[in-house]
Amino acid sequence: MNKQHQYQTQLKWTGNIGSGTMDYRAYDRSYVISIDHKADLQGSSDPQFLGDLNKHNPEDMLVSSLSSCHMLWYLHLCSQQGIIVLEYTDKAIGTMTENADGSGQFTEVMLHPIVVISDEALVQKANRLHEDANKMCFIARSCNFPVRHEAECKSQ
């Protein structure tokens, strides 16, 4: 039997600056995401869509979700395979295409993990585990676009 997990968030729009959505430019895109027992996230739309540059937007959060999910699976797989990871960084880049009607969709996310491990003899094995992490990541498996990676692994 498969296990099911549920995740609950609350969202509150905080952008009514007096006249609601009377006009496209008459309201702020700000919102707060609350999750029990966690710090609130201040959000807005992307600045290209009249959002606040200093707040998280849904597109950034999607890309960071993919990056963090991949990392967590990768660390898990390395620990199972006896590979000691000492450092892990990633610069993830998501590509979204906006359509003529204003809709859009992500067409790709590219992860660029840089990993430092303790044993040089395990670098190739560590590099291969990125494929497995990509196959296991709950978020990547839920996307209808490719999540790719160009990983670099080195030993200390």
KAUR-V579989 format. One record per backbone hydrogen bond with DSSP energy under -0.5 kcal/mol. NH is the residue of the N-H (numbers start at 1). CO is the residue of the C=O. If there is no record, write none. Layout:
BEGIN
nh: {NH & NH}
co: {CO & CO}
END
This chain:
BEGIN
nh: {10 & 12 & 14 & 15 & 17 & 22 & 26 & 28 & 31 & 32 & 33 & 34 & 34 & 38 & 41 & 43 & 43 & 44 & 49 & 50 & 51 & 53 & 55 & 56 & 61 & 62 & 63 & 64 & 65 & 66 & 67 & 68 & 69 & 70 & 71 & 72 & 73 & 74 & 75 & 76 & 77 & 78 & 79 & 80 & 81 & 82 & 83 & 84 & 85 & 86 & 87 & 89 & 91 & 92 & 93 & 95 & 96 & 97 & 98 & 99 & 102 & 105 & 107 & 108 & 109 & 110 & 111 & 111 & 114 & 115 & 115 & 116 & 117 & 118 & 120 & 122 & 123 & 126 & 127 & 128 & 129 & 130 & 131 & 132 & 133 & 134 & 135 & 136 & 137 & 141 & 142 & 142 & 143 & 146 & 148 & 148 & 150 & 152 & 154 & 156}
co: {34 & 32 & 30 & 30 & 15 & 19 & 23 & 15 & 43 & 12 & 41 & 10 & 32 & 35 & 33 & 31 & 41 & 56 & 46 & 47 & 46 & 51 & 52 & 42 & 57 & 58 & 59 & 60 & 61 & 62 & 63 & 64 & 65 & 66 & 67 & 68 & 69 & 70 & 71 & 72 & 73 & 74 & 75 & 76 & 77 & 79 & 78 & 82 & 83 & 116 & 116 & 114 & 112 & 90 & 110 & 108 & 94 & 105 & 96 & 103 & 99 & 97 & 95 & 95 & 146 & 93 & 109 & 148 & 89 & 113 & 152 & 87 & 154 & 84 & 118 & 119 & 120 & 122 & 123 & 124 & 125 & 127 & 128 & 128 & 129 & 130 & 131 & 132 & 133 & 137 & 138 & 139 & 140 & 107 & 109 & 146 & 111 & 113 & 115 & 117}
END
